[in-house]
């Protein structure tokens, strides 16, 4: 009985499959076989199964209404605004005038905005020296906490370099994150570094700053197991703490980073030696950050360097070829911008980059003529130039942004700085005069020669144009009669061609 019933069921199934094969085309047969019931009809099964969906609709994501926690239901366009870090600035006025202290805090506000923060408030305290414990004193720290609570800030930035103890104690009082001026500048450098060398230099400076400021909580301060000879439960003595292990690893990374920077410095030195070998003069553009160095480089050479109204917008040095109005070739190097109280970690890390200033033949010291205190900018830049050993290099003070500067400030700077010129990199005012001044100030070849060079030795004529200063050039039947000022090496090569009339 069982066998006969099963055989009848299999026969009916085979008949159904044959009917299915005849009723569906070949391309749709597989799709039809995947349906749950090919004999479904709306008349008998519609009420039983409810609404039916196609396969694509069943597999698609369907929005469930009523789950949104937004206060407003935006149906067409939803605008989202990135929440920036909200900061309060704190400064200690120890010397100078109140205007100097306010200018310093205004610069700190510009640095904070460049780093991507919103400045809510700024306070200054008059003290003989910063407090050793909380930078501003315990009473003022409590007042600062009230300011933080009132403004809803989440970060406090101090206008100075804080010791590790000052950071900890001030954070304990204000109950929000506290950073100092050095950490802020390092953060800006980390955002703007693009080249491999620039990123390595910033990373080294950050590790140097972070090493004495490492902190740990809970398990971070626990000791590792001692190294007994028995293994297993060996507890002969305490091992390293977690924070000591972190410091050791940071020192190892710093050593590796220094080796990498030294290797990259080799490539820069090779290029510099090649320029020296070809006797190509070099001019370095130095100056305060956001003074317009990159704009001036673009105006003089068309380099196409990024120009932005932000502090430290460009960090990577750029070297471009330029030409004086008389045809002399020279190189123009844009260096990293300086700032008041530039962290010594950065000066050490960027020393290989700043060597462009020390090895140059002329420094274009760019100063922002529209700044409230340009003399302070000049002093800050010259302090860094002194640190890198470039005090013997001739300097031209370029007073930039003449179109936005106060005429009285410009006149004061021209009176103080004897070797100075007023330009505007944006409008082009004074650029032609600056090029003529560069041509006069660049070192000139020391030997004046007169030579009748055969046409078969045209390379010597080309070298006289690139390495020296051609006074006159005349083509005769015997060769090129050349009068020029050249270096001693080229003068020795041209000596055999000195005409008899010049002897």
C-alpha positions in Angstrom: 0.0 0.0 0.0 2.8 2.4 0.9 4.8 1.6 -2.2 1.9 2.2 -4.5 1.0 5.5 -2.9 4.5 6.8 -3.1 4.8 5.7 -6.7 1.5 7.6 -7.5 2.9 10.7 -5.8 6.1 10.6 -7.8 4.1 10.1 -11.0 2.0 13.2 -10.2 5.2 15.3 -9.5 6.7 14.3 -12.8 3.5 15.3 -14.6 3.5 18.7 -12.8 7.1 19.3 -13.9 6.2 18.5 -17.5 3.3 20.9 -17.4 5.6 23.6 -15.9 8.1 23.1 -18.6 5.4 23.6 -21.3 3.8 26.6 -19.6 7.1 28.7 -19.1 9.7 29.6 -21.7 13.2 28.2 -21.4 14.7 31.4 -19.9 12.1 31.8 -17.2 11.9 28.1 -16.2 14.5 28.4 -13.4 12.9 31.5 -12.0 9.5 29.9 -11.9 10.9 26.8 -10.1 12.3 29.0 -7.3 8.8 30.4 -6.5 7.2 28.9 -3.4 3.9 27.9 -5.3 3.6 28.2 -9.0 -0.1 27.6 -8.9 -0.8 30.6 -6.6 -3.9 32.5 -7.6 -5.3 35.8 -6.2 -8.8 34.3 -6.0 -8.1 31.5 -3.6 -4.8 32.5 -1.9 -4.9 36.3 -1.8 -6.6 36.5 1.6 -4.4 33.8 3.0 -1.0 35.3 2.2 -1.7 39.0 2.1 0.4 41.4 0.0 3.1 39.7 -2.1 6.5 41.2 -3.2 8.7 40.6 -6.1 12.1 39.0 -5.4 13.9 42.4 -5.7 11.5 44.0 -3.3 11.9 41.2 -0.8 15.7 41.5 -0.9 15.8 45.4 -0.7 16.2 47.5 2.4 12.9 48.9 3.6 12.7 52.0 5.7 10.9 51.6 9.0 8.9 54.8 9.9 8.9 56.2 13.4 12.4 55.3 14.5 14.2 58.6 13.8 15.4 60.6 16.9 15.8 63.8 15.0 13.9 66.7 16.3 12.9 67.8 12.8 11.9 65.6 9.9 13.9 66.9 7.0 12.5 65.3 3.9 14.4 66.9 1.0 17.8 68.1 2.1 19.5 67.5 5.5 22.2 69.9 6.6 24.7 68.7 9.1 27.4 70.9 10.6 30.6 69.5 11.9 31.0 70.3 15.6 34.4 72.0 16.1 36.4 72.0 19.3 35.3 74.9 21.5 38.3 76.5 23.3 39.1 79.1 25.9 42.4 80.9 25.7 44.6 81.7 28.8 47.6 83.9 28.8 50.0 85.1 31.5 51.3 88.7 31.1 54.8 88.8 32.6 56.6 91.5 30.6 55.9 94.2 28.1 52.7 96.3 27.7 49.1 95.2 27.8 49.0 95.6 24.0 51.8 93.1 23.6 49.9 90.6 25.7 46.7 91.1 23.8 48.6 90.7 20.4 50.1 87.4 21.7 46.7 86.1 22.7 45.2 87.2 19.3 48.0 85.2 17.6 47.1 82.2 19.7 43.4 82.6 18.6 44.6 82.6 15.0 46.6 79.4 15.7 43.5 77.8 17.3 41.3 78.7 14.3 43.9 77.3 11.9 43.9 74.0 13.9 40.1 73.8 13.5 38.8 75.1 16.8 36.2 77.8 17.7 37.5 80.4 20.2 34.8 81.2 22.8 36.8 83.5 25.2 40.2 84.6 26.2 41.6 85.8 29.5 45.0 87.3 30.6 46.5 87.4 34.0 49.2 89.8 35.2 51.9 87.9 37.1 55.7 88.2 37.6 56.1 84.6 36.4 53.8 81.7 35.7 52.7 79.7 38.7 54.7 76.5 39.1 51.7 74.4 39.9 48.7 75.6 37.8 50.3 78.2 35.5 47.9 80.9 36.6 47.5 80.1 40.3 44.9 78.1 42.2 42.4 81.0 42.7 42.5 82.0 39.0 42.2 78.4 38.0 38.9 78.2 39.9 37.8 81.3 38.1 38.8 79.7 34.8 36.7 76.7 35.6 33.7 79.0 36.0 34.5 80.5 32.6 34.7 77.1 31.0 31.3 76.1 32.5 29.7 79.3 31.4 30.9 79.1 27.8 30.5 75.3 27.5 34.1 74.9 26.3 35.8 71.5 26.1 39.4 72.6 25.8 41.7 75.2 27.4 44.7 76.5 25.5 47.5 78.2 27.4 49.7 80.8 25.7 53.0 79.2 26.8 54.8 75.9 27.2 53.5 74.1 30.3 55.4 71.5 32.3 53.8 68.1 32.8 52.9 69.0 36.3 51.2 72.2 35.3 49.1 70.3 32.7 48.0 67.7 35.2 47.1 70.2 38.0 45.3 72.6 35.7 43.2 69.8 34.2 42.3 68.6 37.7 40.8 72.0 38.4 39.1 73.0 35.2 37.9 69.4 34.4 38.5 69.7 30.7 41.4 69.0 28.4 44.3 71.4 28.7 47.0 71.9 26.0 49.7 74.5 25.6 51.0 76.6 22.7 53.6 74.0 21.7 51.1 71.2 21.4 48.8 73.5 19.3 51.6 74.3 16.8 52.6 70.7 16.6 49.0 69.8 15.8 48.9 72.4 13.0 52.2 71.1 11.6 50.8 67.5 11.6 47.7 68.7 9.6 49.7 70.6 7.0 52.8 68.3 6.4 52.5 66.7 3.0 55.9 65.4 2.0 57.6 62.4 3.4 60.3 64.5 5.0 57.9 66.9 6.5 55.8 64.2 8.0 58.9 62.6 9.5 60.1 65.9 11.0 56.7 66.6 12.6 56.4 63.0 14.0 59.9 63.4 15.6 59.0 66.7 17.1 55.7 65.3 18.5 57.5 62.3 20.1 60.1 64.6 21.7 57.3 66.7 23.1 55.2 63.7 24.3 58.0 61.7 25.9 58.2 63.6 29.3 54.4 64.1 29.3 53.3 60.4 29.2 50.7 59.6 31.8 48.9 56.4 32.8 45.9 55.3 34.8 45.2 52.0 36.5 46.8 49.2 34.6 49.1 51.6 32.7 51.1 52.0 35.9 51.3 48.3 37.0 54.5 46.5 36.9 55.3 43.6 34.6 56.5 40.3 36.0 60.1 39.9 37.0 62.4 37.7 34.9 63.2 34.9 37.3 65.2 31.9 36.1 62.5 29.3 36.9 59.8 30.7 34.6 56.1 30.4 35.3 55.5 32.0 38.6 58.9 33.7 38.8 58.6 36.9 40.9 62.2 37.5 41.8 61.8 41.3 41.4 59.6 44.0 39.8 59.9 44.5 36.1 59.3 47.6 34.0 56.1 49.5 34.5 53.8 50.0 31.5 54.8 53.7 31.2 58.5 52.8 31.2 57.8 50.4 28.3 56.0 53.1 26.4 58.9 55.5 26.9 61.4 52.9 25.7 59.4 52.3 22.6 59.1 56.0 21.9 62.9 56.4 22.2 63.4 53.6 19.7 61.0 55.2 17.3 62.7 58.5 17.7 66.1 56.9 16.9 64.6 55.3 13.8 63.0 58.6 12.7 66.3 60.5 13.1 68.0 57.9 10.8 65.3 58.3 8.2 65.6 62.1 8.3 69.4 61.9 8.0 69.0 59.8 4.9 66.5 62.2 3.4 68.9 65.1 4.3 71.5 63.4 2.1 69.4 63.8 -1.0 68.8 67.5 -0.2 72.6 68.0 0.3 73.4 66.4 -3.0 71.1 68.8 -4.8 72.7 71.7 -2.9 76.2 70.6 -3.9 75.1 70.4 -7.5 74.0 74.0 -7.4 77.3 75.0 -5.8 79.2 73.1 -8.4 77.4 75.0 -11.2 78.0 78.3 -9.3 74.3 79.1 -9.2 73.5 81.7 -6.5 70.7 80.9 -4.1 68.1 83.2 -2.4 66.1 82.0 0.6 62.7 83.5 1.5 62.3 83.6 5.3 59.7 85.3 7.5 56.9 85.1 9.9 54.1 82.7 9.2 51.3 84.2 7.0 53.6 87.1 6.0 53.2 86.2 2.3 56.3 84.1 1.5 54.5 81.7 -0.8 52.7 84.5 -2.6 56.0 86.3 -3.2 57.5 83.0 -4.5 54.6 82.6 -6.9 54.9 86.2 -8.1 58.6 86.0 -8.7 58.8 82.5 -10.3 55.2 81.3 -11.0 55.8 78.3 -8.8 52.1 77.7 -8.1 52.6 77.0 -4.4 49.5 76.8 -2.2 48.5 80.3 -0.9 46.0 80.5 1.9 45.2 83.0 4.6 46.2 80.6 7.4 49.2 80.1 9.6 51.7 77.5 8.4 49.7 76.8 5.3 52.8 75.5 3.6 55.5 73.5 5.4 57.4 71.7 2.7 60.3 73.8 1.3 60.0 74.7 -2.4 63.1 75.5 -4.6 62.5 77.2 -8.0 64.7 78.6 -10.7 64.6 82.3 -11.3 66.3 84.9 -13.5 67.3 88.5 -12.8 66.5 91.3 -15.2 70.1 91.1 -16.6 69.8 87.4 -17.3 71.6 85.9 -14.3 70.2 82.6 -13.0 69.6 81.9 -9.4 67.5 79.6 -7.2 64.7 80.9 -4.9 63.8 78.7 -1.9 60.6 79.1 0.2 61.2 77.9 3.8 58.9 77.0 6.7 57.3 80.0 8.4 58.4 81.1 11.8 56.3 82.2 14.8 56.9 83.8 18.2 58.2 81.2 20.7 58.6 78.6 18.0 58.9 75.3 19.9 62.6 74.1 20.1 61.4 70.6 19.2 60.4 72.0 15.8 63.6 73.9 15.4 65.6 70.8 15.9 63.3 68.6 13.7 63.3 71.1 10.9 66.9 71.9 11.1 67.7 70.1 7.8 65.0 72.2 6.1 66.1 75.4 7.6 69.7 74.8 6.4 68.4 76.3 3.1 68.6 79.6 4.9 72.1 79.1 6.2 73.5 78.0 2.9 71.9 80.8 0.8 73.7 83.8 -0.7 70.9 86.2 0.2 67.9 86.2 2.5 64.6 87.8 1.6 63.1 88.5 5.0 59.4 89.0 4.4 57.4 90.8 7.0 53.7 91.6 7.1 53.3 95.3 6.8 49.6 95.1 7.9 50.4 93.4 11.2 49.9 95.4 14.4 53.4 94.7 15.6 55.8 93.9 12.6 58.9 94.7 14.7 58.1 91.7 16.9 57.8 89.5 13.9 61.2 90.7 12.7 62.8 89.9 16.1 61.2 86.4 16.3 62.4 85.4 12.8 65.9 86.7 13.4 66.1 84.7 16.6 65.4 81.5 14.6 67.9 82.6 11.9 70.5 83.0 14.6 69.7 79.5 15.9 70.4 77.9 12.5 73.7 79.8 12.1 72.7 82.2 9.3 73.7 85.5 10.8 76.4 86.2 8.2 74.1 85.9 5.2 73.1 89.3 3.7 69.5 90.2 4.4 66.9 92.3 2.5 63.7 93.1 4.5 60.7 92.9 2.2 57.7 94.7 3.6 54.8 92.8 2.0 51.0 93.6 1.8 51.7 97.3 1.1 48.1 97.6 -0.3 46.7 96.8 3.1 49.4 98.3 5.4 49.2 101.5 7.4 51.4 104.1 5.6 52.8 105.3 9.0 53.8 101.7 9.9 55.5 101.3 6.5 57.4 104.6 6.9 58.5 103.5 10.4 59.8 100.2 9.1 61.7 101.9 6.2 63.3 104.2 8.7 64.4 101.4 11.0 65.5 98.9 8.4 68.0 100.4 6.1 68.1 97.5 3.5 64.3 97.3 2.9 61.8 97.5 0.1 58.0 97.8 0.0 56.1 95.4 -2.2 52.6 93.8 -2.6 52.7 90.2 -3.8 49.0 90.4 -4.6 49.0 93.4 -6.8 52.6 93.3 -8.0 53.6 96.6 -6.6 57.3 96.9 -6.1 58.1 93.5 -7.7 60.2 95.0 -10.5 62.2 97.1 -8.0 62.7 93.9 -5.9 64.1 92.0 -8.8 66.6 94.8 -9.5 67.6 94.8 -5.9 68.2 91.1 -5.9 70.3 91.5 -9.0 72.5 94.1 -7.3 72.8 92.2 -4.0 73.6 88.7 -5.4 77.4 87.9 -5.2 79.1 88.7 -8.4 82.0 86.7 -10.0 85.4 87.9 -8.9 87.5 87.7 -12.1 87.0 89.9 -15.1 88.2 88.3 -18.3 88.4 89.0 -22.1 88.6 86.0 -24.4 88.4 85.2 -28.1 86.7 81.8 -27.9 86.6 79.6 -31.0 83.2 78.6 -32.2 84.1 74.9 -31.5 84.1 75.7 -27.8 80.6 77.1 -27.4 80.2 75.4 -24.1 82.5 77.9 -22.5 80.3 80.8 -23.8 77.2 79.0 -22.3 78.9 78.6 -19.0 79.9 82.2 -18.9 76.2 83.1 -19.3 74.9 80.7 -16.6 77.8 80.9 -14.1 79.0 84.5 -14.6 78.0 87.9 -15.8 78.5 88.7 -19.5 79.5 92.4 -20.1 79.7 92.2 -23.9 79.7 89.6 -26.6 80.8 90.1 -30.3 80.9 87.5 -33.0 84.0 87.8 -35.3 85.6 85.7 -38.0 87.9 83.9 -35.6 85.3 83.3 -32.8 83.3 85.0 -30.1 84.9 88.0 -28.4 83.7 87.8 -24.9 84.0 90.2 -21.9 82.6 88.9 -18.7 83.0 88.5 -15.0 83.4 84.8 -14.1 84.6 82.6 -11.2 88.2 81.6 -10.9 87.7 78.1 -12.2 86.1 79.3 -15.5 88.6 82.1 -15.8 91.4 79.5 -15.8 89.7 77.6 -18.6 89.3 80.8 -20.6 92.8 82.0 -20.1 94.3 80.3 -23.2 91.9 82.2 -25.4 93.0 85.7 -24.2 93.5 87.8 -27.3 96.9 89.4 -27.9 95.5 92.9 -27.6 94.5 92.2 -24.1 97.9 91.0 -23.0 
